[in-house]
Amino acid sequence: MDTNPESSSAVSRDFLVIELAQPDDFDGFRQAARVLLALNAEPHAVRWRFCQPLARQMPTQDLFAADEAGSVVGRALTPGALDQLPLPPTQPLRLGKSQLSTLRLACCHNLAGRFALCYRWLHRLQSDHRLRLDALDSDWREIERLAKAAGREIHKMHAFVRFRPVPGTEAEGQAMQIAWFEPEHHVLRAASGFFRRRFPNMRWAILTPQCSVYWDLEQLLLAPGSTADQAPGPDAGEQLWLTYYRSTFNPARLKEQAMQREMPRKYWKNLPEAVLISELVAGARGRTQRMLQT
């Protein structure tokens, strides 16, 4: 089965189209999957699409829209609409916290067929509960691969987001702190809780191309996506941070391969300290040689 719903524009009228609210709408997916499993909807008869209402430039994510032959848009169902359908009495499918967490992260991946993959595994699990314990199942291994990639991106976001104050946006005596980040996957909402807990008394916003999030000291608010030129430039405090970074750099502990593994180059362009890395690495080699020669 082709799990990528965008791989073909030839869409049968018999397909049931489920429309999710966001690219990472796991709660909507879970709600819809519960109903579809109760109805025993076959995976090959279900197509998943999602809205991108906050994207800066909303790409066409939907090949199920109107064409000359007719439209199925009117037949697309949201998870809420599915909940209104009468369901036969069934035993709900129950998963452990670890499996739910893995599915949630997998749905944050940017793979177009992620929702189809997750539903296919759930449908198979409903027919054969032994799959719950099969760590080598091909669908589950792919779900785990997606989840690990999304989880790594969340970890990198926590590590590499850098806030900068924006002049002229002071509210209640506190400047707004804004960061720019370019995640590979749809992880902004999943990663935002970390910053809310870490900076509860600071007004901040994280801008990404897909969408942005804003903390107003009371709640997290979603906002449209942005571009890099909308993020603030360097400020005076950044020079202090660079001075600190330079002074704490220890050449004796430098492991270049490990550093590039933990801090891939794709993140460097948005890190203030990246301007120092090449210089410090080059200097570290010379300092290390001098220490070994003495």
C-alpha positions in Angstrom: 0.0 0.0 0.0 1.2 3.5 -0.8 1.1 5.4 2.5 1.8 8.8 0.8 -1.6 10.3 0.0 0.0 12.9 -2.3 1.7 10.4 -4.6 -1.1 10.3 -7.1 -3.8 12.8 -8.3 -6.1 10.0 -9.3 -8.3 9.7 -6.3 -11.3 7.4 -6.2 -14.6 8.7 -5.1 -14.9 5.8 -2.7 -12.1 7.1 -0.5 -13.1 8.6 2.8 -11.1 11.8 3.4 -10.3 12.8 6.9 -9.3 16.4 7.4 -7.1 17.3 10.4 -6.7 20.7 11.9 -2.9 20.9 11.8 0.1 19.0 10.3 0.8 17.7 13.8 -2.8 17.1 14.9 -2.4 13.9 16.9 -5.4 14.5 19.1 -7.6 14.9 15.9 -6.0 11.8 14.4 -6.6 9.8 17.6 -10.2 10.9 17.7 -10.8 10.0 14.1 -8.9 6.7 14.4 -11.2 5.6 17.3 -14.3 6.0 15.1 -12.7 4.5 12.0 -11.6 1.5 13.9 -15.0 1.0 15.4 -16.4 1.1 11.8 -13.6 -1.2 10.7 -12.7 1.2 7.9 -9.9 -0.4 5.8 -6.7 1.7 5.7 -6.6 1.7 1.9 -10.1 3.3 1.9 -9.0 6.2 4.1 -7.1 9.3 3.0 -5.7 11.8 5.4 -5.2 15.5 4.8 -4.5 18.4 7.1 -5.0 22.2 7.0 -2.1 24.6 7.4 -4.0 27.7 8.4 -0.9 29.3 10.0 1.6 28.7 7.3 3.2 31.8 5.8 2.7 30.4 2.3 0.2 27.6 2.4 1.4 24.9 0.0 -1.2 22.7 -1.7 -1.3 19.7 0.7 -4.5 18.3 -0.8 -4.9 16.4 -4.0 -8.5 15.6 -3.1 -9.8 19.1 -4.0 -12.2 20.0 -6.8 -11.3 19.2 -10.4 -13.2 18.9 -13.6 -14.5 15.5 -12.7 -16.0 16.7 -9.4 -15.1 17.4 -5.8 -14.8 15.3 -2.8 -14.1 18.3 -0.5 -17.7 18.3 0.6 -17.3 14.7 1.6 -14.2 15.3 3.7 -14.9 14.7 7.4 -13.3 16.3 10.4 -12.7 14.2 13.5 -15.5 16.1 15.2 -17.9 15.2 12.4 -16.9 11.5 12.6 -17.8 11.5 16.3 -21.4 12.2 15.3 -21.7 8.9 13.5 -23.6 6.1 15.2 -21.1 3.4 16.2 -21.6 -0.3 16.8 -20.7 -1.5 20.3 -17.0 -2.3 20.2 -14.2 -2.8 22.6 -11.9 0.3 22.4 -8.3 -0.3 21.4 -6.1 0.5 24.4 -2.4 1.4 24.1 0.3 1.9 26.7 1.7 5.3 27.4 5.0 4.5 25.6 3.2 3.5 22.4 0.9 6.6 22.5 3.9 8.8 23.0 5.7 7.1 20.0 2.6 7.6 17.8 2.3 11.3 18.9 5.9 12.0 17.9 5.6 10.1 14.6 2.7 12.4 13.7 5.0 15.4 14.1 7.3 14.1 11.4 7.2 15.7 7.9 6.6 12.4 6.1 3.4 12.9 4.0 2.1 9.4 4.7 2.6 9.5 8.5 -1.1 9.5 9.4 -1.8 6.7 7.0 1.1 4.6 8.4 -0.1 5.1 12.0 -3.7 4.2 11.2 -2.6 1.1 9.2 -0.7 -0.2 12.2 -3.6 0.5 14.5 -6.0 -1.3 12.2 -3.7 -4.3 12.0 -3.3 -4.2 15.8 -7.1 -4.3 16.2 -7.2 -7.5 14.2 -4.2 -9.1 15.9 -3.4 -7.9 19.4 -0.1 -9.8 19.3 1.3 -6.9 17.3 1.4 -5.0 20.5 4.5 -7.0 21.5 6.1 -7.3 18.1 9.0 -4.8 18.2 10.2 -6.1 14.8 6.9 -5.4 12.9 7.8 -3.3 9.8 5.1 -0.7 10.3 6.0 -0.2 14.0 9.7 0.1 13.2 8.9 2.8 10.7 6.7 4.6 13.2 9.5 4.4 15.7 12.0 5.8 13.1 9.7 8.8 12.5 9.2 9.3 16.2 12.9 9.2 16.9 13.6 11.8 14.2 10.9 14.1 15.5 12.2 13.6 19.1 15.7 14.5 18.0 14.4 17.7 16.4 12.6 18.7 19.6 15.8 18.1 21.5 17.8 20.3 19.0 15.1 23.0 19.2 15.4 23.0 23.0 19.2 23.3 22.7 19.6 25.8 19.8 16.8 28.3 20.1 18.3 31.7 20.9 16.1 34.6 22.1 16.8 38.2 21.3 15.0 41.2 22.8 13.0 43.4 20.5 13.2 47.2 21.1 9.9 49.0 21.3 7.9 46.0 22.4 8.1 46.5 26.1 5.0 45.6 28.1 4.8 46.0 31.8 8.5 46.9 31.9 9.6 43.8 30.1 10.9 43.5 26.5 9.6 40.8 24.2 12.1 38.1 23.5 11.9 36.6 20.0 13.7 33.6 18.4 13.9 32.3 14.9 14.2 28.6 14.2 13.8 26.4 11.1 12.6 22.9 12.3 12.8 20.0 9.8 9.6 18.5 11.3 6.3 19.9 12.7 7.6 20.0 16.3 7.0 23.6 17.4 3.9 22.9 19.4 5.4 19.8 20.9 8.6 21.7 21.9 6.8 24.8 23.2 6.0 23.4 26.7 9.7 23.3 27.5 10.1 27.1 27.0 6.9 27.9 28.8 8.2 26.0 31.9 11.7 27.5 31.6 10.7 31.1 31.0 7.3 31.5 32.6 7.9 35.1 33.6 9.3 36.3 30.2 7.2 37.3 27.2 8.6 35.4 24.3 7.9 34.2 20.8 9.4 31.6 18.6 9.1 32.2 14.8 9.3 29.3 12.3 8.3 29.1 8.6 5.4 26.8 9.4 3.8 28.7 12.3 4.9 30.7 15.4 4.1 30.5 19.0 3.7 33.4 21.6 3.8 33.2 25.4 1.9 36.1 26.9 2.7 35.1 30.6 -0.7 33.2 30.8 -1.1 31.0 27.7 0.6 29.8 24.6 -0.9 31.3 21.4 -0.3 30.1 17.9 0.4 32.7 15.2 1.2 32.6 11.4 4.6 31.5 10.1 7.3 34.0 9.5 10.5 34.6 7.6 14.0 35.0 8.9 14.1 38.7 8.2 11.2 39.2 10.6 13.3 38.0 13.5 15.4 40.6 15.4 19.1 41.0 14.7 22.0 40.9 17.2 21.9 43.1 20.3 24.4 44.4 22.8 23.8 41.5 25.1 24.8 39.0 22.4 28.4 40.3 22.5 28.5 39.5 26.2 27.3 36.0 25.4 30.0 35.6 22.8 32.6 36.8 25.2 31.4 34.2 27.8 31.4 31.5 25.1 34.9 32.3 24.1 36.2 32.4 27.7 34.7 29.0 28.6 35.8 27.2 25.5 38.2 24.4 26.5 40.4 23.2 23.7 41.6 20.2 25.6 38.0 18.8 25.7 37.3 19.5 22.0 36.0 16.5 20.1 35.1 17.8 16.6 33.2 14.8 15.4 31.1 14.6 18.6 30.5 18.4 18.4 29.2 18.2 14.8 27.1 15.2 15.6 25.4 17.1 18.5 25.4 20.5 16.7 24.9 19.8 13.0 26.0 22.5 10.6 22.4 23.1 9.4 21.8 24.9 12.8 24.9 27.0 12.7 23.4 29.9 10.7 21.0 30.7 13.4 23.4 30.4 16.4 25.2 33.6 17.5 28.2 31.5 18.8 28.6 29.9 15.4 30.7 32.8 14.2 33.3 31.8 16.7 33.3 28.0 16.2 35.7 27.8 13.2 38.1 30.2 14.8 38.1 28.4 18.2 38.4 25.0 16.6 41.4 26.1 14.5 43.0 27.7 17.6 42.3 24.7 19.7 44.4 22.5 17.4 47.4 24.8 17.8 47.0 25.1 21.5 46.7 21.4 21.9 49.9 20.8 19.9 51.8 23.4 22.0 50.7 21.7 25.2 51.8 18.3 23.9 55.2 19.7 23.0 55.9 21.2 26.4 
